[in-house]
Amino acid sequence: MKTGKLLKTGLSIAALSVVLAASGVGTADAADKRIRWKMASWFPSQLTQLGTLGKSMVDRLERISGGNIRIKFFEPNALIPAKECFDAVAKGSVDACWSTPGYWYGKEPALAMFAAVPFGPSAGEYMGWIFYGGGLQLWDDIYKPHGLKSLPCGVIAPEASGWFRKEIKSIDDLKGLKMRFFGLGAKVMEKVGVSTQLIAGGDIFPALERGSIDATEYSMPAIDLNLGFYQVAKHYYFPGWHQQSTVFELLLNRKAWDALSDTQRAQIEVACGDAFREGLAEGEAIQGKALAELREKGVQIHRWPQEILDTLQEKWAEVAAADAARDANFKKVWESYTKFRAEYAVWKELGYLK
């Protein structure tokens, strides 16, 4: 080949490389098969944080991938009933689901430990255990036999722990109540005589209004405000002992995940990682204003008496011990979690203001 042609060819390749680099697409990326997935969601796309985090994550992923990966967000029950996400994604009849592992307690009790833990850690400590303390490997080990891949995909700040029609002054005041409650915290409430139900967010207000339930917990002030619980129940309790932080997941079919290129998997992981930043930062930023508005609407905000918190914590220890005794996966997760927390406690005591 003549020198001129070599030079021309070299310049052409260089020019193409510059164009690809400028567009954020490498030559290996350009060869990746385009991904067009449908994602069912447990939460409506407009629901503050719980749904908006999932919607912004898929939008961000499309930008990160230069349009190579597009996941369409479907509202709850538009593709399948939300409670069927686990089985539908495992079978491949749905590509993905936006959820939280706490909904799969009936499938694998240990998965609830990766959603929210009663009397558990704040977001920083929780993320420390999941990403660097062995939690993530255990999480993956539990999902793998089911043909599923779950990515941690966001976290939110502490929740409130309940809306009640009347003030709760003692543990006995809880006995006999019918209450909407989520996750492992529901097992604790049942221990003190509460009859719990897991009701989807959009169905809670009518159930509370018509008296099908006497009380409810759902989420943080900014979310609860929008759902209007204050119109029926005026007593609002803190802290959210059952959910000091809540982690969300992008649930995927494992074969579909394995079929992705390294670049595509990294792009999805980056989008989910940024959802942690968004979830925690936004969640912390919007609660003060919401609490002020709730007070203006006549809501009485309470902090649980210490004796009630102590009783609930005792009952949580009983629940955890029972689940660890009957389920091998729960035992493995519980041992990893408690070991990490014991080590972390030394740093927490020294490093943070009381």
Buried (B, 14 or more C-beta within 10 A) or exposed (E): EEEEEEEEEEEEEEEEEEEBEEEEBEEEBEEBEEBEBBBBBBBBBEBBBBBBBBBBBBBBBBEBBEEBBBBEBBBBBEBBEBBBBBBBBBEEBBBBBBBBBBBBBEBBBBBBBBBBBBBBBBBEBBBBBBEEBBBBEBBBEBBEEBBBBBBBBBBBBBBBBBBBEEEBEEBEEBEEBBBBBBBBBBBBBBBBEBBBBBBBBEEBBEBBBEEBBBBBBBBBBBBBBBBEBBEBBBBBBBBBBBBBBBBBBBBBBBEBBEEBBEBBBEBBBBBBBBBBEBBBEBBBEBBEEBBEBBEEEEBEBBEBEEEBBEBBEEBBEEBBEBBBEEBEBBBBBBEBBEEBBEEBEEEBEEEEEE
